[in-house]
């Protein structure tokens, strides 16, 4: 299991969450435009799909899919917990985590 | 009509969840612990601290068995791996009958010498409890299977009842009484939904030949053994030659087996009639590198080492069952993946616990109106506290008993189990004599203290404590102690929360939106 696809699932959740107006207002303090919402939704699904592809490429489809579901649940639960107490930090980590993961993997 | 359907599903969800909720809670907790069955078994035998896997393990185990049990009709040798680096041998005593027929020993992989470790059921206790509840095996398995069916119903009806599954996907609103409990229940239910469905369904599949025997009966009649031989590739008995024979060197056979399985190791060796000219050596594949949990095996002639039979890749139906079974057992997983499974298991535990508490919280206004607690509600409250806050205590007591009971005590494993159930019984006494809020707090605090004390008691009674194990990077033992500290912290946090707000007494959503950030969300809901 590697860190980057793991972090990507978190990013995916953040983007999907921001595409919902209730959460967007809470985090960004403003209503996102319809275009922004579409882009965020696309970005979210893209991140989740990319994570699945990366994981499957590493460990093969059977184990990769299982790992991916495990990562999805783990990041979703941590994101929702963080979101209810520190919404802006929770959203910020959507960008921060993949960068950290990429740096750690490269070093 | 639609409203009527939803309501009837909600009713079904409430009651199918409540009646089996307590058993399911125990099943989920012990099942999640079972992901770490080898590690728990190791920790509960601190004498095995320095064992290491060894390439000569199979050969030295066979040499040891030739010394100890040359006349035995059958030996079983479990080979060491990274998670359980010991050799476990079991052999049939030809002169004994009944349950004493099988003898066990733990061997050092490097030398084959017997290692004297304390007698305990270790992680196997939780593993068996997970599907047998310490009842008579057949009864326990039927009860757990029945509860699993209810769980499937509760999952399906829960999804139907949950009106805004996608809109509320990320929503958890803390500190709002009933609202928060419902949010929490939904979040852990929905976010780990793939796991919940998978684990419940695959759990039923693990015992499908017992729950649904008719297909096998129709084709094989009473001869179930023949079915298992064919379907699962378990080899049949071999006739004796009644001439003495010597076993061949095991090393080349291990390599042959590995070649057959794309490099996977054998995990279990069975030797049939080891001293006979017609002996057989059977090896079973280790499944830790793949999803499927199949019992693929190869059979060699014991004296010549000739390869007699090798089960190929199973047929599609068997393979499907192997994968579903494997998903449930999760033996395939590397340790990060195992922790992800454990996290999802924790989500399941929290889902069941929050569902049970929610039943009580929902009826709080009724209690206020009546001015007393009706019998049914009191019963649920006592069971909730005794099971949800009691089980952590009993698990910790089980581990403490392992360290504190005298080493030479007769029937030591039984006493550990007795300590477990005695502690559980006691956990039901506290909520009977104390008010709910105080009982929740006291039990969680006791559980946190007991878990926090485990590494300390371990350090006082053994040499396998954190001071030693951290320094030598022995992650099985150190990981156990550190996990105990983590669990203690978590339980302490829950106890602290329980003392601030009472789960069952708080009125639902009194204070509207204290912070501006919450305003839009509130408005949307109204």
Interface residues (C-beta under 8 A of the other chain):
Chain A: X1 X13 X16 X17 X20 X22 X23 X25 X26 X62 X63 X66 X67 X69 X70 X71 X72 X73 X74 X76 X77 X79 X80 X81 X83 X84 X85 X87
Chain B: X167 X169 X170 X171 X172 X173 X174 X187 X188 X191 X192 X194 X195 X290 X291 X323 X327 X332 X333 X334 X336 X337 X340 X341 X343 X344 X347 X517 X518 X520 X521 X524
